[in-house]
Amino acid sequence: MEMKYHGKEWTVEEDALAFLTDAGLVGRLTMYQQERWPKGGDSVSELEHKLSECTWWLIVLAERMNIDICDALQIFLTKTEKQLVD
C-alpha cells in the first residue's frame, strides 16, 4: 500500500505512528465492548482485527529495528516472573 499511495516504503517512525493509531483504536473498541463508549457495527470482529493488527505492527517494528521479538519477550517474561516471585 505504501508504494501504491506514496511511491516509497514508510519510515520506521511512520510505522510506529501507524501502530499507535491502531493501539488508540483498540482503546476505543475496548471501551465500546465494555459498554463505556457508544458505537455501532460489529465491534467484536473489529476489536479482534485491531488486536491482531497491533501484534503484527509490533513484529514489523521489531524486525525493522533489528530486535528479535521472541527473545525480547522471553527476557521480559522471565524478568517479570522473577519480580512477582521476589
C-alpha positions as CSV (number, residue, x, y, z in Angstrom):
1,M,0.0,0.0,0.0
2,E,2.8,2.4,0.9
3,M,4.4,2.0,-2.6
4,K,1.0,2.4,-4.3
5,Y,-0.1,5.5,-2.5
6,H,3.2,7.2,-1.6
7,G,5.8,5.8,-4.0
8,K,8.1,4.6,-1.2
9,E,8.1,2.5,1.9
10,W,7.2,4.1,5.2
11,T,10.0,5.0,7.6
12,V,10.2,3.2,10.9
13,E,8.8,6.3,12.6
14,E,5.8,6.3,10.3
15,D,5.3,2.6,11.1
16,A,5.4,3.4,14.8
17,L,2.8,6.1,14.4
18,A,0.6,3.7,12.4
19,F,0.9,1.3,15.4
20,L,0.0,4.0,17.8
21,T,-3.1,4.9,15.8
22,D,-4.2,1.3,15.8
23,A,-3.5,1.0,19.5
24,G,-5.7,4.0,20.1
25,L,-8.5,2.3,18.1
26,V,-8.1,-0.8,20.4
27,G,-8.8,1.5,23.3
28,R,-12.0,2.9,21.8
29,L,-13.2,-0.6,20.7
30,T,-12.4,-1.9,24.2
31,M,-14.5,1.0,25.7
32,Y,-17.3,0.0,23.4
33,Q,-17.0,-3.7,24.2
34,Q,-17.2,-2.7,27.9
35,E,-20.2,-0.5,27.2
36,R,-18.4,2.7,28.1
37,W,-18.4,4.2,24.6
38,P,-21.2,4.3,22.1
39,K,-20.5,2.8,18.7
40,G,-22.4,0.9,16.1
41,G,-21.3,-2.1,14.0
42,D,-19.6,-5.4,14.8
43,S,-17.2,-4.3,17.5
44,V,-16.1,-7.8,18.4
45,S,-14.7,-8.6,14.9
46,E,-13.2,-5.0,14.7
47,L,-11.6,-5.5,18.1
48,E,-10.2,-8.9,17.1
49,H,-8.9,-7.4,13.9
50,K,-7.2,-4.4,15.6
51,L,-5.7,-6.5,18.4
52,S,-4.2,-8.8,15.7
53,E,-3.1,-5.8,13.6
54,C,-1.3,-4.3,16.7
55,T,0.5,-7.6,17.3
56,W,1.6,-7.6,13.6
57,W,2.8,-4.0,13.9
58,L,5.0,-4.9,16.9
59,I,6.5,-7.7,14.9
60,V,7.2,-5.4,11.9
61,L,8.7,-2.7,14.1
62,A,10.9,-5.2,15.9
63,E,12.2,-6.6,12.6
64,R,12.8,-3.2,11.1
65,M,14.8,-2.2,14.3
66,N,16.8,-5.5,14.3
67,I,15.2,-6.7,17.5
68,D,14.4,-10.4,18.0
69,I,10.9,-10.0,19.4
70,C,10.8,-13.6,20.6
71,D,14.0,-13.2,22.6
72,A,12.9,-9.8,23.9
73,L,9.6,-11.2,25.0
74,Q,11.2,-14.2,26.7
75,I,13.6,-11.9,28.6
76,F,10.7,-9.6,29.6
77,L,8.6,-12.5,30.9
78,T,11.4,-14.1,32.8
79,K,12.3,-10.8,34.5
80,T,8.7,-10.1,35.3
81,E,8.1,-13.5,36.7
82,K,11.1,-13.1,38.9
83,Q,9.9,-9.8,40.2
84,L,6.5,-11.3,41.0
85,V,8.1,-14.1,43.0
86,D,10.5,-11.9,44.9
